[in-house]
Amino acid sequence: MTNPSLQSDRERLRVLAIRAMRDRGLDPDFSQEELAEAAAVRAAPATTEEPVRDERPLLWCSIDNDDSRDLDQLTVADALPGGDVRVLVAIADVDVVAFKGSLVDRHAAVNTTSVYTPGAVFPMLPERLSTDLTSLGEGEDRLSVVIEFVVAPDGAVKRSDIYGARVRNRAKLAYNSVDAWLTGRGPLPDAAAAIPGMDLQLKLQDGVAQTLALRRHETGALEFATIEARPDFDGDTLRDLRAEAPNRAKALIENFMVAANGVTARFLDAQGFPSIRRVVKTPARWDRIVAIAVQAGDRLPATPDARALNEFLFRRKAAEPDMFPELSQTIIKLLGSGEYVVDPPGGDPPGHFGLAVKDYSHSTAPNRRYPDLLTQRLIKAALAGHPCPYALTELERLAAHCTTQEDAANKVERQVRKSAAALVVASRVGQTFDALVTGASSKGTFVRVIAPPIDGKVVSGEKGLDVGDRVRVRLSHVDVDRGFIDFER
C-alpha cells in the first residue's frame, strides 16, 4: 500500500475502501470485458418489448442528493376531483440494458448494491450505464416503469397500476434546496423556477406525501429523526464531518417510495408472480426497548407493538426534541436489521415492523440495488405476458445472497466512515465527550458522540453499560487505517 503520508485524504479513504470491500467479498472493480460491454451501448434504448406509453409531457422532476448522478426515479402528481391525488413514480428501466445474463448483470449480482464511502462511490453498474444511459437525467428521454397510485384525502391508497412509459426529467433537484424552499428558509431552486408550474407541482407532491406519512404513522409506522454524518471535503482534504438531519424533501421521496414499493408487491402477487420482500421481523430486544421507556417515565406493552412504540416516540419527541435523535438511534439499533425474503404468490410474508406495512418490496432503485433490478425483471415479464424469469429456488438463493452482501456493504461503509472520522478527530485524543451507548454484546460496547457525529468502541470501563445508556467518555486512541476510534469511560 502507498505510504499514507503521500496520499490525499480522499485517495487514502478510497484505498481503504477497496481493501475493506475485498476483505468482505465485494468486488471494487469492473473487468475490461464488463466495461467494454457497457461502452458498446451507444445510446439509451428507445424501445422495449413491453407496451410503452408516452408520458414525456408531464412535469416530472428528480429529487436526490446534490452530487447524485445515478437517478433512479422521477415523480409527478395530479390533483383529482374530490380531493384525491394521483401520484406517478417513474423508475429507470435498467433491465433494458443490464439484462439477465449480461456481463454487467453478473458483476451486479456479486456486490448486489452500490457502495457509498467518503473517499469514493463504487457503483453496482458501470458509470456509462448508471450515471448516463440508465439514469433519468435532466432533459433526457428515457424508458421507465411507472408505478401509479391514487391517494385519498385520508392517505389511503385507493387504486394503482404499473406500466412502461417514456419519460423526460424536467428538473434535477436536490434535497437540501427543496427542503429549504418548502420550509420557507430559501428560494425556489433555479431548476424548478425555470419550469412553469413546477412550484405548484412540488407543493402538491409535498402535501400528498405528508398525508401518506400521517396515515402510516396512525397505523404504527415508526417516526425517527436520525443524524447522519457527511464528510466535508476541501478539494481532496477532509476538513470535518457535517451532521445532516432529516428534511422535508427526503421525507417526500421516502413516503412516495414506500407507497410505490407496496404497489409493486401487490401487483406481482395479483399477477401470480413471486416477489422479493424487504422485511424487518419482530424485534428480538423488545425487553430493552420496554426498559428504556420505563427509564423515561413511560411504559410499553410486554409484547412488541409497533403502534404503541410509535406513540411513545411521539411523546418523547414532544418532551425532549433535542434528545430525540439519540433515542431514534437507540431504537433503530434494537429493532435489528432487515433482510430479503421471497414471497410466493398468495404467501403471507412477515412484513416490515418499522414501516408497519405488510406488503413491501424494493423496486425503486435498480441502478443501485440488485433486488430492485430483479423485481423490475419480474414486473416487465408480467407486463409482457411472459412466465416468471426466475425459479422460486433461484430467487430464494438470490434473496439470501443480497441480504449477505448488503450487510457486507453496510459494514464497509461504516468502517470507512469511521476511518474518515478518525482522520477528523485524530488531533482531539484526550478530550472528553457526552455519548450514547448504541451497541452492547460479546463483540464489545459501542457509543455514538453527537458532536462531532462519530462512533467508537468503549475499551475501558464498559462493564454494566447497555444500549440507550448515556455516558461520559474520553477519546483514547484512533487508528485511521483500521477505522478504530477508542474511548474510555
Secondary structure by P-SEA (a helix, b strand, c coil): ccccccccaaaaaaaaaaaaaaaacccccccaaaaaaaaaccccccccccccccccccccccccccccccccbbbbbbbcccbbbbbbbbccccccccccccaaaaaaaaccbbbbcccccccccccccccccccccccbbbbbbbbbbbbcccccccccbbbbbbbbbcccccaaaaaaaaaccccccaaaaaccaaaaaaaaaaaaaaaaaaaaaaabbbbbbbbbbbbbbccccccbbbbbcccaaaaaaaaaaaaaaaaaaaaaaaacbbbbbbbbccccaaaaaaaaaaaacccccccccaaaaaaaaaaaaaacccaaaaaaaaaaaaacbbbbbbbccccccccccccccccccccccccccaaaaaaaaaaaaaaacccccccaaaaaaaaaaaaaaaaaaaaaaaaaaaaaaaaaacccccbbbbbbbccccccbbbbbbcccbbbbbbccccccccccbbbbbcccccccccbbbbbcc
